[in-house]
Amino acid sequence: MIRRKNDCRIEERFEMRGGKGTIRIAHMFEPGSEIRSQNRLCARLVIEPGNSIGFHRHDGEEELFVIMKGRARIDDNGQVAEIAAGDAVLTGGGAGHAIENIGGETLEVLAVISKFPG
């Protein structure tokens, strides 16, 4: 199945998880219809400069972030680091994370949330 960038369902969340600004979520494939695996989210997150997703935990699942464009500050369960295009973060199983765009350009992140089997 091929999904073109302009064919993704767009969702906007203001102050997502207690963060700053508006986060644009381009849903690439929808769970329960197009995705038959245990993935709860497969989306491109678009985060403008200064905007962020606040700290939150993932219980019973894990989240994979792949930075496609831009620079970010990530809090990976208390470990804070700067990351950039090409870097990846995996968190979950009760661990938490937050992400903030610290660059001067749009931050684009591929995000996949997968539920643990069982």
C-alpha positions as CSV (number, residue, x, y, z in Angstrom):
1,M,0.0,0.0,0.0
2,I,1.4,3.4,-1.0
3,R,0.4,6.5,0.9
4,R,1.3,9.9,-0.6
5,K,2.3,12.7,1.7
6,N,-0.7,14.8,0.7
7,D,-3.2,12.0,1.3
8,C,-2.5,11.6,5.0
9,R,-5.2,12.5,7.5
10,I,-4.0,15.6,9.4
11,E,-4.7,16.1,13.1
12,E,-3.7,19.2,15.2
13,R,-3.2,19.1,18.9
14,F,-2.7,22.2,21.0
15,E,-0.3,21.9,24.0
16,M,0.0,18.2,23.4
17,R,0.7,16.3,26.7
18,G,1.3,19.7,28.4
19,G,3.8,20.9,25.7
20,K,4.0,24.2,23.9
21,G,2.2,25.3,20.7
22,T,0.4,23.1,18.2
23,I,1.7,19.8,16.9
24,R,0.5,18.6,13.5
25,I,0.1,14.8,13.1
26,A,0.0,13.4,9.6
27,H,-1.4,9.9,10.1
28,M,0.3,7.8,7.4
29,F,-1.6,4.6,8.1
30,E,-4.6,4.1,10.4
31,P,-4.6,1.4,13.1
32,G,-7.6,-1.0,12.9
33,S,-8.1,-0.5,9.2
34,E,-4.9,-0.2,7.2
35,I,-2.5,-1.5,9.9
36,R,-3.3,-5.0,11.1
37,S,-0.3,-5.3,13.4
38,Q,-0.1,-4.1,17.0
39,N,0.8,-0.5,16.0
40,R,-1.3,2.2,17.6
41,L,0.3,5.1,15.6
42,C,2.2,5.5,12.4
43,A,2.6,9.2,11.7
44,R,4.8,12.1,10.8
45,L,4.9,14.7,13.5
46,V,5.4,18.3,12.5
47,I,6.7,20.5,15.2
48,E,7.4,24.2,14.6
49,P,10.4,26.0,16.3
50,G,9.8,26.4,20.0
51,N,6.9,24.0,20.1
52,S,7.0,20.7,22.1
53,I,5.2,17.6,23.3
54,G,5.3,17.4,27.1
55,F,6.6,14.6,29.2
56,H,4.4,11.4,29.2
57,R,4.8,7.7,29.7
58,H,4.0,4.7,27.6
59,D,2.7,1.7,29.6
60,G,2.3,-1.6,27.7
61,E,3.8,-0.2,24.5
62,E,6.9,1.4,23.1
63,E,7.4,4.4,20.8
64,L,10.0,4.9,18.1
65,F,11.0,8.4,17.0
66,V,13.1,8.8,13.9
67,I,14.2,12.5,13.3
68,M,13.7,13.2,9.6
69,K,14.4,16.9,9.6
70,G,15.5,19.5,12.1
71,R,17.0,19.5,15.7
72,A,15.3,18.6,18.9
73,R,15.9,18.3,22.7
74,I,14.7,14.9,23.9
75,D,14.0,13.9,27.5
76,D,14.3,10.1,27.3
77,N,13.1,9.1,30.8
78,G,15.4,11.7,32.5
79,Q,18.3,11.5,30.0
80,V,18.3,14.8,28.2
81,A,20.1,15.1,24.8
82,E,20.1,17.1,21.6
83,I,19.2,15.0,18.5
84,A,19.1,15.8,14.8
85,A,18.1,14.3,11.4
86,G,19.0,10.7,11.2
87,D,18.9,10.0,15.0
88,A,16.4,7.7,16.6
89,V,14.9,7.2,20.1
90,L,13.1,4.2,21.4
91,T,11.1,4.5,24.7
92,G,8.3,2.6,26.4
93,G,7.5,-0.1,28.9
94,G,6.7,2.5,31.6
95,A,9.4,4.9,30.5
96,G,8.5,8.4,29.5
97,H,9.7,11.1,27.2
98,A,9.3,14.6,25.9
99,I,10.5,16.4,22.7
100,E,11.0,20.0,21.8
101,N,12.0,21.7,18.6
102,I,15.2,23.7,19.5
103,G,16.1,24.6,15.9
104,G,15.2,27.4,13.5
105,E,13.4,25.1,11.1
106,T,10.4,22.7,11.2
107,L,11.1,19.5,13.1
108,E,9.7,16.4,11.3
109,V,9.6,13.1,13.2
110,L,8.4,9.7,12.1
111,A,6.6,8.2,15.1
112,V,5.5,4.6,15.5
113,I,3.8,3.4,18.7
114,S,3.5,-0.4,19.1
115,K,1.6,-2.3,21.7
116,F,3.4,-5.1,23.5
117,P,1.9,-8.6,22.6
118,G,-0.4,-10.2,25.1
